[in-house]
Each structure stands twice: as structure tokens, then as C-alpha cells.
Amino acid sequence: MKIDTIEMEDRSAELMALARMLAFAVETAKGLDVEAVEYCLDTALRAVLNEIDEPSRIMLTSNDIMLMNRSALC
């Protein structure tokens, strides 16, 4: 049981790290004006956000949320 909890926490932490990385990449793609790349990264970001469970979303910082909200919606 304890191992399952640790694995879930690790999974959530990794998904949140991936979401942060993708949000940053979306913003970078916008700055470079590469629309196709921006679209694909945004799609990936939305998919990762859908995989993050609700308790883990609470751990997102305000900076994370602001960065994610600035990315374009698909």
C-alpha cells in the first residue's frame, strides 16, 4: 500500500514537471513565431494537464498556473 502511494506521488510530481516544461516550451514557441510547433506543444500540455489528478493540481504554484493560462487553447 505504501509503495502505491509513493509511486502515485512520483507520477504526479513527474507529470507536473512535464506540464511546467511544456508550458515554458509553448511560450518559447510563441516568441519564435513557430505556430505549428506552438500548437503541438499546447496540445501536449493539455493532454498532460488532463492526466494530473485533482489533489496534485493543488500543489501547482501561482506562477505555474499563470504560465499555463497564458498558453493558447487548442
N, C-alpha and C positions, 0 to 999 in steps of 0.2 A: 504494500500500500504506500509506504513512504517513498519507494523508488518511483512509483507512478506520479506522485506529487512533484518530485524533483524533475522528472522528465517533462511534465507539463509546464513547470516554471521555466525550464531551459528552453522549451519550444516557444513559449510566449515571449521570452526575452529575445530570442533569435528573430522571431517574426517582427517584433518592434524595432530591432536594429535594422532589419531589412527594409522596413517601412521608412525609417529615417533616411537610410541611404537612397532609396528610390525617390523620396520627396526632394532631397538635395539634387539628385540627378535630373529630375523634372525641371527644377529651377535653373540648373545649368544649361539644359537643352533650350529653355526659353531664351536665355541670354545669348546663346549661339544662333538662335533663329533657325533651328532644325525641327520643323513641325512634325515630320513623320516620327522622329526619334522621341520627341516630347509626347506624342500621342501614345506610342508603345510603352514608354516608361510610366505614363499616367495610368494606362490600363493595368500594368503590372502592379502599381501602387494600390489601386482599388482592389485588386484580387488579394493582395497581402492583407490589406485592412479588413477584408471580409473574413479572413482566417483567424484574426486576433479575437480571442474571447473577451467578453464584456469585463470581467474583473481585471484583465491585463490592460484594457483601454484606460482604466482609471490611472494607471501608472504613467501614461503619456504626459509629458510636460507641456506647459503652455506654448513654449517655442515649437515643440513637435506639432502641436495642433495648428498653430498659425502657419507653419511651413506647409503642412498637408492641405490646409484650406486654401492656400494660395495657388495650388496646382490646378490646372484646368480639369474640368469634369468631362468625362467621355460622353 
